[in-house]
Amino acid sequence: MEGFPPPENAQVTLANWRNAPFNRWAFCHVSQIVPVAMVWRGDASGTDWPVAAQDISEITFSHAGETVSVAQMLQRTTTDGLVVLNRGRVVHESYSGSLRAHVPHILFSVTKSVVGLVAGIVVERGQLDPETAVSHYLPETAGSGYGDATVRHVLDMTVGVAFDEDYEATQGDMVRYREATGWNVGGDGNSVGLRRYLCTLPPDGEHGRAFKYCSPNTDLLGWILERATGKPVAELLSEALWAPLGAQNDAYIGVDDYGAARTAGGLCVTTRDLARIGQMVLEDGRVDGRQVVPSAWIKDIFEAGDRDAWDAGNFADDMPDTWYRSKWYKHGAVAHAVSGLGIFGQSLFVHPASQTVIAKHSSLPTPLDFECETLQMACFDAIAAQLA
């Protein structure tokens, strides 16, 4: 995207924005590609963390029979931004590609984890009951795969709904989904929109039996939160989380042609503010001594979750000793850490034993790469061990 205008073969468009090498620029400039709604940071930013810089680049760890350094991991996973906090101090901050400290970068499915925290706030306010049927809040879903599911099923990805989450698909569920959200070129120009699309997904199996990763579940959660609170997602995010968090920058979230927010993967934030979310989770939902997310909700993320459902699900082979609760992954193999994970290498890692938070934005050339996922998780564990 250099030049005015850039050469045609270098132009980032709706047709190529998720493809390498275009994605390296696109993921830092999503608001120039799709419609977005701003998430206001409020009147005042939170306090800056003290800096205690360390050179972590030469920390090494073992992965797949190979000794790998942090520097090598960052290069292999096309890292755009990395912020490492330890005991509330910045020990590392770096940027590459098109990303800078003040620039929001798309989170993809780490968005789900952020929305899961907002759900906890809304539950605490008495506006949402996780054990209530989805159709209570959204009568429009009656007869769909969501109609007799509960909000808890939606939160934990145990809904029996038919959807094939194939990121490389050129037809089928994923293509129709992206067209409905406005993230793909295609269709007849008269998109049904995200909310109407969600109501077309049919049932498939028993709710609660197995973990089944399905991004539309979290878009549905966003709609439930809007109906429960009477506020659009961007306004709710600002009022409930972003302003109380003390975010340093405004965020923004992708919306469809009808204003429905992409709560499954459309939130764009700076790497510093992503780390700020992780620090809040580390501190049991508190920021500067103020309770932002209920401590009981944070405790539940760390301690609850259905391991049997995970083991029966579609990620069990690639992510062993893991389970899922309220849009967060729980990792038993790394000292009971939790994380938010997104395609193309986005990650937020919270490691209570060492008081470490790692926020990472990336632009991997392919959306789903479990090899890179396990590589960066092993690296995060090694960083946490060193800092401990």
N, C-alpha and C positions, 0 to 999 in steps of 0.2 A: 504494500500500500504506500509506496514511495512515489512522489511525483504528483502533479496537479493537471490532469488526472494521472493515476498510475497506469502503466501499460495494461492492456486488456488481459493479458495472461497472468498478471499479478493482482488483479482486482478481486477482493473478497466480496462474495455475494451470498444470497440466501441459498443458492444451489451448492456452494462449496465450503461454507463457513465451518463445518465440522471436519473437513478433510485437511490432512497435512499437505503442504506447509501453511495453508491459509489459516488454519485454526490457531496458530501461535499469535497472530494479530487479532483474530476474531474474538477469542475468549477474553480479551481485555477491552473489547469494543462492541459488546453485544447490543448496546443501546443504539448502535448505528446500523443494525441488521434486522432486529425484530422490535415490535412495540414493547414498551416497558412502563411500569409504574414505579415512581420514586418511593423509597422508604426513608423517611426523614430521621435524622439522628437526634433531633431535639435541639433545645436551646444551648446546651453546654456539653462539651466532650468530657469524658472521664480523664482521670489523671494518667500521666505517662508512667510507664514502668521504669525503674532504675535499670541501667545498663551494666552488665558484668560480662563483657564480651570474652568468648573463648574461641579458639580455633578447633572446630569440630571436624574439619575436612578430612583429617587423617585417622579418625576413629575407624577401626576395621571390625568386621564381623564375618561370620561364615554363612554362606548361602549356596545351596545346591552343590556342595563340595568345593566351593571356591571362596577365597578370601577377598572381600570387597570393601572398599573404603566408602565413607560418606560422600566424598567428592565424586566417586565413580557412580554411586547410586543416583545422585542428582543429575548427572549427565545422562545416564541410561533411561531415566524416567522423564526426560525433557522437562525439568523443573523450571517454572517461571518465577516462583516466589517461595521463600521458606523463612518462617519465624519460629524460633525455639525459645521457650520460656522455661526457667527453672526457679522455683521458689519465688515467683513473681518478678523475676529479673530477666531482661533480654540477654540471652547468651549468644544468639546468632540471628542475623537478619540479612537476607541477600535476595537480589532480583536479577532476572535475565530476560532475554527476548524483549517483548513489548511491555512487560509489566514494570510498574514503579510503585513506590510505597503508597501513593495517594490514589492509585488507579484500581477500581473494582474489577475483579476477575470472576468469571462464572464458576459456581460451585458444583453444577450438575447435582448429583444425588446427595451431596452433603446438605443441600437445601432441605431434604427430607428430615435430617437430624435437627436442623434449626426449627422447622415447623413442628416437630415432635415436642420441642421445649415450649413453644407457644401453646400447644395443646394442653400441656401440664398446667400452664397459667390459667387457661380458660376452665379447666376442670376444677382447679382450686377456687375459682370465683363462683362455682356452682352453676355455670352456664352449659356444661357438657358432662355427660355421664358415659364413661367408656363402655359400660355394660349394656347400654341401650342400643336398640336396633338402628342401623343407618336410616331406614325408612321413616323413623320417627322424626328425624331432622330433615330428611330429603324424601318426601313422598314420591317424588319423580322417579326414584330408583326402584319402586315396587315392580316385581317381575323380572328385574335384571339380576345379574350375579351378585349385586350388592344388597338387594332388598331385604333379605333376612340375615345378613351378616351384622355383627355388632361393631361399634366403633373400635373396641379392643382388637377385633380381628383385623381391622384396617390399620391400626397402629402397629401391629406385630407382623404384618404381611402373611397372615394365615387365612386370607379370604379364598374361598373356592370360586374363582372367577376365571373365565376362559380368556387368556391373553398370552401371546407369544412374544416375549421381550427379546427379539433378535435385532441387535443394533445394526447388523450388516444387511438386513432384509431389503429387497427392492420392491416387494409387494407384501400385502397381508396386513396384520394387526399393527405393526410398528409404523408402517407407512401411513395408514389411515389415521393413526394417533397423531403423528407429527403434522399431517395436513390439518387436522382439527385444531392443533395448537398454533398453527401458523409458522412452524419451524421447517417446513419443507415446501419447495415449489411443487405444484401439482394440483389436482382436483379441478373443479369446474369454476373456481373463483367464488363459489357460494358455500363456504365452509359451514358445517353444522355447529362448529364451536366445541370447545372442550367439554362443557357441562352436558350438552346433549349427547355428545359422543360417549361419555361415561355411562349414560343410561342405556346404551345399546349393548354393553358387554354381557354375554350370557353366563349363567352359572356353569361351574365345572368342578364337581367334587364337594366334599364336606368341609365346611368352615372349621378352622381350628385344628385340623389334623396335621397339616404339613406347612412349613414355610415355603411360600412361593413368591419369588421376587416379581413384583408387578408395579411399575411406576404409576400407572393410573390410580392405584390405591391412594397415593399421597396427594394427587390432584383432587381426588374425592374428599380427602381429609381437609384440604383447604376450603372446599365448598361447604363442608359441614361446619367449619369454624366460622365462615361468613354467616351462615344461616343461624348459628347458635348465638353469635354476638351482635349481628346486625351491622357489621363493619366489613368493608372490603379487605382483602388480605394485606395489601400494602399498608393501609392505615392501622390495622391490627398489629402487624409486625412492628411498626414504629412505636405505637403507644404502649404495647405490652413488653417489648423486648429491646428494640434498637435504642430508644432514648434512655430507658433505665439502665441499659448496659453501659452507657457512656461511650458509644461508638464514636470514633474520630471522624468518620466520613459517612455521608449518606450512602445507602445501598440502593439497589433497584432490582425489580423482578420482572421477568417476561410475562406478558399477558396475550391472550388471543384477541381475535377481532371484536369480541364482546366484553372484554375486560376481565375474563377469568384468568387468575394467576396460575403460572406454572410452578405450583408448590412441590412438584416432584423433582424439579431440577433447574429452575430458572433464576435463582437468586444470585446476584453478583455483589461481592463485597471485597474490600481490601484484605490482604493477607494479615495485616495487623489486627483488623477487626475480627477476622476469623479466629485468630489466637485469643482475642479478648473473650469470645464465646467459650473457648476451651478453658480459659482461666476461671470463668464463672462456674462452669461445670465442676472443675477441680475444687472450687471453694463451696461446694454444696448448694449452688444456685445463688450465691451472694456476690455482690459487687460493692466494694468499699463499705462492707458491713451491712448493706441493704439487701434484703431478700428479693430477688427478681424472679427466679423460677423456684417453686416450692421445693424445699429440701427433701420432702417425702417422694417427690417425683424423680429427683436425681437419684436418691437411694434406690428406688424401684428400678431405674435403668441399670444400675450397677449390680443389683442383687436378684432381680426377677428375670423372667423369660422362660420359654418352654424349650428345653434342650431336645426333648423327644421330637417336637415339631421341626426343629432345625435339622436333626439327623435324618428326618424323613423328607427333607426338602431338597431343592435343586442347587444349593450352594455347598452342601455338606462335604462333598468329595474335595472341592477346591479350597475350602476354608474350614478345616477340622478344628475341634476344640473351640468353637465359636457358637454364639447364639445371638438372638436379636430381641430388642425390647424398645418399643416406642420410638422406632426409627434410628436406633443406635445399635452398633455391633459391640458385643461383649467378647473379649479375647481372654480365655482362660490361660493360654500359653504364655502370655506376656504380663504376668503379675496382675491380672484382673483389670487390664486397661479397657477403655471403651474408645470407639472411634466412629466418626462419620466418614463414609467413603463415597466417591463419585467417579463416574467414568472419566477417561482420559487422565487419570492420576490425581484427582482432588482428594485431600485427606485432612482430617482433624483428629489428632491422637491425644488422649488424656490418660496420663499414667500416674495415679495417686501415690504409689509407693515411693517414687522418686521426685514427686511434685513437679512433673514435667508436662508441658503442653507443646505440641508440634503442629503447626499449620502449614499446609503445603498446597500450592497451586501448580498445575502442570498442563502440558499440551501434548500428551502422548499421540503418536500417529494413529493408533487404533483405540476404539472406545473401551473395550474390555480385554484386559491382559492380566490374568491371574498370576503369571510369573512376575510381572512388575509389582503387583499387589503384595505378594509374599516377600519380594525383595525389599520394598520400602518398609513393610512391617518389621522385618528382621533388623533393618537399619534403625528404625525408631526405637526398638527395644535396646539396641546397642548404645544409642545416644543416651537413653534414659539410664541405663546401667552405668555409663561413664559419669553422668551428672550426679547420680546418687552417691 
